[in-house]
Amino acid sequence: GWEEPGQCPEFNEYTIVLKGKLQVQTADKKYIITEGEAIMATKGEWVKYSTPFKDGASYIAVCLPAFSPDTVNRD
């Protein structure tokens, strides 16, 4: 498994899990997103992604506007 630092991006991020489980933590709640499910983190929302589960996860993340290290605002 892995864990990213928390972030408060200047873009919307749509994440679709293809295989396994992804943990997504927001300021208010922790979500477990499984195969075939998706989640959207909105611009300005604090979010943290991780895969603390056996076998991790395969997923696609789409950022609008596009991801940039200058606009992800990681902790």
Buried (B, 14 or more C-beta within 10 A) or exposed (E): EEEEEBBBBBBBBEBBBEEBBBBBBBEEEEEEBEBEBEBEBEBEBBBBBBBEBEEBBEBEEBBEEEBEEEBBEEE
